[in-house]
């Protein structure tokens, strides 16, 4: 019950200023990712589904004009949109937690439906994020050894804890919501093995976001769930996770703020590709070579990357974003900071695909083989020169956080498409998005969230 009591009783004044700031930065990052993600074909399918089944309400489905539904549908859509193109935030060490997609998006839906303030949303977001990260760390990421996609299993808990806090549920009701959320945990990694069906990865976030709205709404009405759903004999940790650590659930709760471990991506690719892509970019800038100058490309990485992300010939762009060799190869010919570089034409680019296919991935030697992100990129050029770069923390990690200016630049890059509109329309959209960014940076002073309207 320690997690339940923490999330139920947390007050805005209890949260350190640096945690509030990281929360604001994460909300801006999430909103930008979701707006960009809403334009993609698979997101449009989910939006169409929500239009078919959703009841009219006050919760905005992002990217769609005049599309306000009840919170459950909005959370499903916006959670999936956020993860639609591998742009959303997660934590370091990787706990299987995606705070923006699975905590902020259901909270936004609930906040708009109940006219909650920015301060209330921020408090609930930190509460849900702290709970979710601790549960994620307790899994020791071992549910993926069973074939479960970690964010689909931890996300419902963060969503339920945050929504319960925002809805003012008491500790007993919150415990029921967490018990219900446990039975909503799921999401399989088979898409990475089958070589198709990667759209489902995006749905895992939407379902996790939706699960928290469902669980907290039912708990508010008196619906019950097992209060031992985390640690019980047939609870989440024992059933899903071959390895787990119950002590991580409450360790330093309220004094160590794990929200600060949130990291923000720069590239539209799976997190395992971020350090090798940054290393490759650094080497390219330092030595002035081009992709066609590469004779051999070897990436040393951890076991997880070897198992799930060594995809030498991805069949679609979604699997391409999940493939470390593809992402590194693409970065040798295109700007990886611009998500529009990751499109179907890259799969038809013989230069990218040739370099991707010949890239060799190897297990990095101890102790880095147990590291969450450390990788080493080795490049042998056709002139015989051999160069390498080791990276453990990319720009955007807690050790190297993005500046406010860099976060704003990413936000505008994602929300303003300067190639698809006239200059006047671009200026109007840019002014609107700058205003949104500023509002998020002062969110505790906002009386409601209705201004997030499309």
N, C-alpha and C positions, 0 to 999 in steps of 0.2 A: 504493500500500500504506500510505500515511500514515494514512488513516482506519482501516484494518484494524488497524494496530499500535496506534493510540491506543485503540480500543475494546477490543482484546484485553488491553492492559496496564494500563488504568485501575484505580486503587485508590480506595477510599472516602476514604482520607486525602489523596488528591490533589485532592479536590473542595472548593472554597471553601464556607464555611458558608452564604453567601447563595444559592449555587446549590443546595445541599441543601434549603434552605428553600423556594425556588421549586419544586423538584421535589415536595416534600411538599404544597404548596398545589395543585399541578397534579394530584397523585394524588387528593386529596380532591375537587377539582372534577370530575374524571373519574368517580369512583365515584358521586357524586351524579347526574351526567348520565346515567350508564348505568342506575342504578336507576330513575330516572324514565322513561327511554327504554324500559325493558323492558316497561312496561305498555301500550305503544301497539300498535295492530292489526298494523302491518307488522313490528314486532319479534316479536310473537307468532307470525307466520308463520315467521320465521327460527328461533325457539325450537322450533316444531313440527318443522321440518326437522331440526334438530340432534337432537331426540328420536328421530326416525325413523332417522337414520344414525349417530349418535354412539355410541361404545362407552363403557361405564361407566368412570369414572376418578376422579381426585381434584380436578379443576378445576371450580369453581363457575360455572354459568351464572346470572348475577345476576337476582334477581327471581323465581326459580323454586325452590320448596322441593324438597329432595332431588333436585336436578338437577346431579350432578357427572359430568363426562365427561372424555374424553381431551383434552389441551390444544388440539388443532387445532379441534375443535368449539366449545370454550369461547371461544377467541380469536375465531372467526368471529362468534359470537353477541354477545359482549360488545363487540367493536369496533363492530358495527352498532348495538347499543343506545346506545353512547356518543354517536354522531352522529345518533341517531334523531329528535332534535327541535331541532337547531341550537343546542345548549347547550354544546358542548364547546370546549375551549381550542385555540388555534392561535398563530401567531407574528407578530410585527411587526418588520420588514416582512414582508408575507405571502410566505412561501416555499413555500406549499403543504404545510406541515407541521402535523399535528394530533397532538402528542405523546401526549396521553392515549389517544385512540382507537386509534392505530396502534403505539404503543410500550408504554404501560403495560398495556393489556389482554392482549396476548400474553405479556408478562412475568408478569402475575398468574397466567395459566393455567399457565405453565411452573413458576413458583415454587411453586404449590400442588401440582403433580404431583411435584415433586422435594424438597419440604419445605425450600425455601430460606429464608433469613432476610430480615428487612426491610432490613438493611444491604446484603446482596447484591442485592436488588431495586433499591434506590436507586442503587447503583453502575451496574448494568446499564441502568437507565432514563436516567441522565445520559449514559452512553456512546451509547446508541441515539439519544437526542434530539440530541446534538451532531452525530453523523454525519448524521442525516436533515436537520437544518436547513441544514448546509453543502451537501448535495446539492441541497436546495431552492433555496438562493440561487444556486447554480451554474446552475440552469435559467433564471434570470432570468424565471421564471414564463411562459416562452414556449411551453411545451407546451400551454397552454390556447388559444393561437392556432391550434393544430392540432385543437382539439376534445377534448383530454384533460382530465379532471378531476384537477388537480394532486395532491391527497392520495392518490389511487389509484395515482399513479406514484412518489411519493417514500416513501409509507408502508411498502412492503415492505422498503426498505433500512434504515429505522430499526428496524423489527421484527426483521429478520435480525441486525443488529448487536447489538441489545440481547439477543436470545435467545441468540446465540452467546456473549456475555459471561457471561450467567447460567448457561449450560450448561458453561462452562469450556473452550470450544473454543480451540485454538491459532490463531496468525495464519494459517497455511495453510488450516485448516478454515474460519476466518471469511471468508477471501477467497473460498473456494468458496461459502459461504452467500450472500455478497453477489452473486456471479455468478449464482447460482440466483434470487435475489430479483429481479434485473433482468428476468428473463424472466416474472416474475409481475406486473410493472407494467402498469397499465391503468386503465380507467374513462373513459367518454365523457360529454361535456356535452350530449348530444342532448336529455336530459330538459328542459333549459332552453329549447331551441328548439321542441320538439315540443308543449309545453304539457301533457304528461302523462308518466306513468312516473317521477315524482320519487322513488318508493321506492328506485330503484336507487342514488341518491346515497348513501343510508345503507349499502347493501351494499358500496360502494367501500371504506369504512373496515374493515368486517368482513373483506373479502377481503385487504386489505393486512395486517391483524393476523395472519390465518391464514397468509399467505404466509411471514412470518418464522419461524413455528413449523415449517412444512414445510421451508423452506430450511435452517435450522440443524439440524433433525433428520436430514435427508438428508446434510448435510455431515459430521455427526458419524459417520455410518456409512461415510464415504469417498466419497460421491457428489460429483462435481466440477462446477464452473461456471467460466466464463472469468474470470480475474483482472483482465481489462481491460474488464469489463462496463460500467463508467462512462465511460471516456474513449476506448475503442477506436473504430476506424473505424465499426463497426456497433454500438457501445455505446450505452447509454441516452442520454447527452447529445447525441450526434450524430444519433441516430435520432428521438428524441422532441422535441427542442428546437431550433427554428430559430435561436434565440440562446442562447448559453451562455458561461460563464466558468469555465474549468478552474481558475484560480487560487483561486477561492472555496472549492474543496474542502478546502484545507489552510491557508488564510490564518489565521495566529495560532492555530493549533490547539493547545490545551492552555494557552493564556494568555488568550484571549478566549472567554468562556463564553456561547455563544449561547442556552443554556437560559434565560437571564435575559430573553430577548425574548418569552417566552411570555406571552400575555395571556388573561384570563378574562372570559367574556361575562357580561352581566347580562340580556340579552334573548334570547328564543328565536327569533332571526332571523339571517339570513345576515350575515356580518361587514360587508358593504358597507352594511348598514342601520344599524349601530350609531351612527355619528356623526350622521347625520340624525335618528334617533329621539331621541338625547340632546339635540340642538339643539332639536327640536320640543317636548320635555318641558320644557326650560329656559325657552323662550319662553312656553309655556302657564302655567308657574308664575309667571313674572315679570310677565306682563301680564294674567293672570286671564281669558283668553277660553276659549270652548268650541269643540268641533269645528264646530258649526253656525254659528259666527261667522266662519268662514273663507270668503272670497270667492275667493282664488287661492292656490295652494300650488306653489312652484317649488323644485326641488332641484338645485343645481349639484354635479356629482360627476365622478369620473374616467372615462376611456374604458371601463374594464372594467365599471363599474357600468352605464354607458349600454348596453353591448353585451349583458350577460347578465342584469341585474337590473331592467331597465325593463319590468315586466310589469303593465300597467294593469288587467287583468281575470284574475287567477289562477283556475284551474279547481278547485283543491283547496287544502287548507291547507298542504300541503308546498310547492307553488309559491308560495303566499302568503308563507311564511317566506322564500322566495328573492326576493320582489318588494320592492324598496325603497319604491315608492309605497304598497303595501298595509301594510307594517310601520309606516310613518309615519302613515298614516290610522288604523290600529288604535290607535296610541298616543294619538290625540286623544280616543278614547272609552273605552279600557280601560287597565288597568295593565299595561304591557309587561314589567315585572319578573316578574310571575307567568306562568309558561309556560302555565297553564291558560286564560289569556286568548286564546291562539292555538288556537281550535277551529273546527269547521265552522260554528257559529252566527255567527261573524264574517263568513263568506262570504255569509250570508243577511241580514246587517245592512245595510239600505239606506243608512244614514248613512256607514258605513265604505266601502262599495263605491262610493258616489257621490263621496266625497272622493278615493278611490284612483284612480278613472277620470279625474278632472279634474286630477290632479297632473301637472305638467310637469317632466321631467328634462332638464337641459342640461349640456353639457360645461363644467366649471369652467375659467376662464381660466388660462393659464400663470402661474407655474410649477406651480400646484397640480394641473394636469391630469395630471402624472406622479406625484403623491403617492399613497401607498398607501391613505390613508383620508380625507384632508381633504374635507369637504363644506360647503356653505353652504345653509341653509334660508331661503327668503324667503316670508313670509306677508303677504298683503294681507287685512285684515279688512273686513267689510261696512260698518264705520263709516268706511272710507277710510284707516285707519291702516296703515302699512307697516312691518314689522319683519323683522329678519334675524339669524341666528346662524351663525358659522363655528366648526367643531370639527374638530380634527385628531387628538386623542387622547381617547377616551372613558374613563370610569371603569372600570378593569380592564386598561388598557394598562400597559406597563412604566413610562411616565412618570407614570401615576396609578393605581398598583396598588390592588386591593381590600384593605382591612384584614382582619386575622384574624377580627374580628367579622362583617364583611360576607361573608367566605367561609363562615363557619359558618352564617350566616343563609341563604345560598343553598343550602348542603348540606341543611339541615333543610327548607327549602321544597320541595326536589326529592324528599326521601326520606320525608317525613311528610305525608300527605294528610289534613288536619284536617277535611275535609268528608265523608269516606267511612268513618268508624269512630266507635265510642263513645269517650268521653273516657278511659276506662281504657286501652283499646287504643292510643289516641293517645299517652298518657303513656309506655306501655311502649316503643312504637316510637321516641319522641323520646329516651328515655334510652339506648336501644340505639344510635341514630345519633350522639348526642353522644359516646358511648364510642368508636365507630368513628372519628369525627373526631379525638378525642384520641389514639387509637392511631396514626393516620397522622402526626400531628404529633410523635410519638416513635417513628417507624417503625424507626430504626436499633437500637432496643432490643428489637424483636419477634423472637422466635426462628423464627416461621413466619407464614404468611398464612392458616392454616386458619380463623381466626375470621371471615373474610369468607365467610359461609355462605349467603347468599340475596340 
